[in-house]
Amino acid sequence: MIATCGSARRSLARAFATPDAGPVLLFVEGAAGLGKTHLLRELAELPETPDVARLWWRCGAESERPEEDEVWREPTLLLVDDVHRADEDELRRLRRVLAGMEPGSAAAVSYRPEELPVPGMPLGGSAMTYPFRLTVLRDRLAPWDEERVRRAAAEVMGEGESCTAEAVSALRERTGGVPRAVVDLLAMLREQRPAFTGTAAEVAAAGVPARLAELVLSRTYAVSPAHRPLVWAAAVLDGPAARDELIAVSGLGAAPGGDALLRALESAALAELGEGRYGFAVPLAADAVRDTVPGPVRQDLHRRAAGVLSRRQPVPWAAVGAHHRAAGEYRGWLRAVEKAAESAAASGRHQEAITLLERTLATPGIPPQARARLAPLLARNAVTGLRSDQTVEVLEQIVRDADLPPAVRGELRLDLGLMLSNQMGRFAEGWRVLEVAAAELREVRSVLAARAMAALVTPYWPGASLDVHRGWLIKAAAAADDSGDAAMRTAVLANHVGLAMSWADPEAWDLVERLPVQSTDPACARQAARGLCNAADSAVWLGFYRRVDGLLTEGRELATRSGAPYTEHSASGTRLLQEWWTGQWLGLAKRCEDFVADTADMPFLASDAYVVRGLLAVAQGDWGEARAWLSQRGTFGTENLPVPLGATAAGAVIRLTLARQEVADAAEQARAAWTVVADKGVWPWAAELAPWAVEALARAGDTATAHAMVRDFAQGLGDADAPAARAALAWSRGVLAESEALAEGRPDRLPEAAETYRKAAAAYAELPRPYSQALTTECAARCELAADAEGGAGESGAGGAGEGRTGRTGPAASAGPEGPPNPTSSAIAELESCAQHFTDLGAAWDATRARALLRTQQPAKKGRPPGRPSHSDQLSPREAEVAQLASSGLTNREIAATLHLSPRTVEQHIAGAMRKTGALSRRDLAHRF
């Protein structure tokens, strides 16, 4: 497991390169466990020395040393191991042997520098007389770096297991990178399987390998009892410490303590880890020593350690608290925990503060006064940072504590409500908790009451209507003004921005300009960052894509500077939405998946990423994956998605359901999703739902409700400046016009529908939204072709995709050279353009559908012999299309709907593709294709 040092290999190989080459003596120096013996074994196998004799000399073992007359009879490689174990007689003999080295020979001598009788002199205190031609080299072995530890973990655990990056870092830190300790600790972890999952916490809890424990304890107890407390002090401090710190914790006093440190270094119980810093060469060894210290003595050591660390700058408050607790000083422990959490929060390390506070508050018997101080600190960090699942449970328990002061309980309830709503997606619970918090705090703390009311201004949650949020805005603004708190006024303003932007209030952009982005108050800056990111998110939903970049960039930079990781992450979700709609699809699926992985402990924060990934899967024809992503992969209920995101996901699900020919189900889904948006009253958020909901109801025969949807959508928008919603309204009107023309058997009205679709396409081009533009252009072309088809229009899909309907469209007569423009030629050109745009984006399903419709317009080629062309063993173009869709998981019926074929024809194409590719099953076809 230890690679041969390249310099050692080259040095020894050089000694045997020519018969008269001078001899080489290589000293291999390394602390215990660095792999000296292993290196000697590898040197013994050097391929450059096939005819050289190998002799082993293991010092301290009489039976494993060569006789002097055996050495140097011929070219020889002498391998001397553990020279630090040799007594003076053996060292004298070894010096004589080495002094007699002949040309063409070499020796490698290994030793532990910390155990040499005379430091720096591996061959003893007597000076060695080296021959003139002898080359003497020294090679110092070094600990492994993280990459080498990672490879060792893969070797020991096997390819089926993996350690996280954090676990590898923990392994490197705990073992100091000493190879023997790394391998032994990995072996212990391996034996824990299947429990071991490769995390840093498991590494920390694994214990001390027996080999390491025996080594460090033998060295510790080689120190005299009078000096041993200094080694114990190092074990309690558990890290590099200064001389005076070790002496103070040991309680020995200056002179005895200084002498004890020298004795500890001489026995290798301790090592110098840096200039003036001392401790254990392998950090993990401290655990083994600490466990052997008698309990009363250990408590005294911890008490003194707390005092010593309290004098460091900056004070490591978490470590101070741990020492107080180990000493039985619980008041000191709780005070230190509070200071540690405050310090971590002030520097933006919110997760560190959360973990420490959660662990502390979960301890039984915490006094009510301490809980009243620590619980609000936990809640504030959890709301600002990225919470763990345990935080909500802890807060729910604490707010039920009857001994808590009302103001503290109200503050905790406020933060609990925010977490339930913003970070867990439990809107209904969060809303109720926030209402109670606002009532509780109204009488005791106006600042926090304003904060609770401001939270109720946020319109994204399902349930309350726009008017209810406006009512809370009035109350929150008044409470913030009464409080006189600048940060609270900014918090209300940030939520006012989100509310106004959501329904395209003409004053919304002026509100954005009022955000105090230059404030030097971190609390104000965090709220201003949130306001900017709220504005960016609303701008995405409204369709102001060109303004999103500036808002997001400024908002994220401000959030980073002021320490608001939750705001940073929410901005990342907004960016994914913008990239989806503006056609920046290259690598977008990977970016979504990475975001989901990065926020795995708080999946609701990644809801944007889940939906965007699902929308991509729909366009790519991967319908199984689409369903999974749109349902958030079961991480939380989709009914709790923010209203605009829920409407978008619902539109995609309705589209899939229509493609599966499940029209009645699609209509029911449309009614349910529309009710949520209508109850909210923020009509721009209907933009991603309306075209698909209208199509579902029109195809289900409920044209009255479809008309009502379009009417309500138009009235709700009024004259609002909401470009995406206005384009969607035109699209929805095109769906109605096409559906009515088909239902009434009036193909002459289809050009009117085509014109409405083109208005929508032009609006989407202006935004820009290339995918929506291509979908609506495809609709327009389809209507033109159906209107111009011989024998009148057949049934064609409405709503922009034509999913799930077959059409009877054929080639129309071309206009003469003097006649009017040929609408069929224009529509075909539009379809060809759409198919190319779909392909460029990566929308494979849409491209396949557009090309299938194009083929219905292509006349038979002249001169082709009768019958179908032969493709021998190669897949025909149609077989390739069918196989591609089948490999995406579509059923025969779904493929038939997409390609305007019968299910029987699809079945025949799949059979042909399986025969030509040698696939044994449909799943095997997907693999081969």
Secondary structure as GFF3:
##gff-version 3
##sequence-region A 1 929
A	DSSP	alpha_helix	6	15	.	.	.	ID=ss1
A	DSSP	beta_strand	24	29	.	.	.	ID=ss2
A	DSSP	alpha_helix	36	44	.	.	.	ID=ss3
A	DSSP	beta_strand	53	58	.	.	.	ID=ss4
A	DSSP	three_ten_helix	62	64	.	.	.	ID=ss5
A	DSSP	three_ten_helix	68	70	.	.	.	ID=ss6
A	DSSP	beta_strand	76	81	.	.	.	ID=ss7
A	DSSP	three_ten_helix	83	85	.	.	.	ID=ss8
A	DSSP	alpha_helix	88	99	.	.	.	ID=ss9
A	DSSP	beta_strand	106	111	.	.	.	ID=ss10
A	DSSP	three_ten_helix	113	115	.	.	.	ID=ss11
A	DSSP	beta_strand	135	140	.	.	.	ID=ss12
A	DSSP	alpha_helix	146	157	.	.	.	ID=ss13
A	DSSP	alpha_helix	165	175	.	.	.	ID=ss14
A	DSSP	alpha_helix	179	190	.	.	.	ID=ss15
A	DSSP	alpha_helix	200	204	.	.	.	ID=ss16
A	DSSP	alpha_helix	210	220	.	.	.	ID=ss17
A	DSSP	alpha_helix	228	237	.	.	.	ID=ss18
A	DSSP	beta_strand	241	242	.	.	.	ID=ss19
A	DSSP	alpha_helix	243	250	.	.	.	ID=ss20
A	DSSP	alpha_helix	254	266	.	.	.	ID=ss21
A	DSSP	beta_strand	271	274	.	.	.	ID=ss22
A	DSSP	beta_strand	277	279	.	.	.	ID=ss23
A	DSSP	alpha_helix	285	290	.	.	.	ID=ss24
A	DSSP	alpha_helix	295	309	.	.	.	ID=ss25
A	DSSP	alpha_helix	317	326	.	.	.	ID=ss26
A	DSSP	alpha_helix	330	346	.	.	.	ID=ss27
A	DSSP	alpha_helix	350	361	.	.	.	ID=ss28
A	DSSP	alpha_helix	368	384	.	.	.	ID=ss29
A	DSSP	alpha_helix	389	398	.	.	.	ID=ss30
A	DSSP	alpha_helix	406	418	.	.	.	ID=ss31
A	DSSP	pi_helix	419	423	.	.	.	ID=ss32
A	DSSP	alpha_helix	427	442	.	.	.	ID=ss33
A	DSSP	alpha_helix	446	455	.	.	.	ID=ss34
A	DSSP	alpha_helix	466	483	.	.	.	ID=ss35
A	DSSP	alpha_helix	486	502	.	.	.	ID=ss36
A	DSSP	alpha_helix	508	513	.	.	.	ID=ss37
A	DSSP	alpha_helix	522	542	.	.	.	ID=ss38
A	DSSP	alpha_helix	545	562	.	.	.	ID=ss39
A	DSSP	alpha_helix	565	581	.	.	.	ID=ss40
A	DSSP	alpha_helix	588	598	.	.	.	ID=ss41
A	DSSP	three_ten_helix	603	606	.	.	.	ID=ss42
A	DSSP	alpha_helix	607	620	.	.	.	ID=ss43
A	DSSP	alpha_helix	623	630	.	.	.	ID=ss44
A	DSSP	three_ten_helix	632	634	.	.	.	ID=ss45
A	DSSP	three_ten_helix	638	640	.	.	.	ID=ss46
A	DSSP	alpha_helix	643	659	.	.	.	ID=ss47
A	DSSP	alpha_helix	663	680	.	.	.	ID=ss48
A	DSSP	three_ten_helix	683	686	.	.	.	ID=ss49
A	DSSP	alpha_helix	690	699	.	.	.	ID=ss50
A	DSSP	alpha_helix	703	717	.	.	.	ID=ss51
A	DSSP	alpha_helix	723	743	.	.	.	ID=ss52
A	DSSP	three_ten_helix	747	749	.	.	.	ID=ss53
A	DSSP	alpha_helix	750	766	.	.	.	ID=ss54
A	DSSP	alpha_helix	770	788	.	.	.	ID=ss55
A	DSSP	alpha_helix	823	841	.	.	.	ID=ss56
A	DSSP	alpha_helix	844	855	.	.	.	ID=ss57
A	DSSP	alpha_helix	877	887	.	.	.	ID=ss58
A	DSSP	alpha_helix	892	899	.	.	.	ID=ss59
A	DSSP	alpha_helix	903	917	.	.	.	ID=ss60
A	DSSP	alpha_helix	922	928	.	.	.	ID=ss61
###
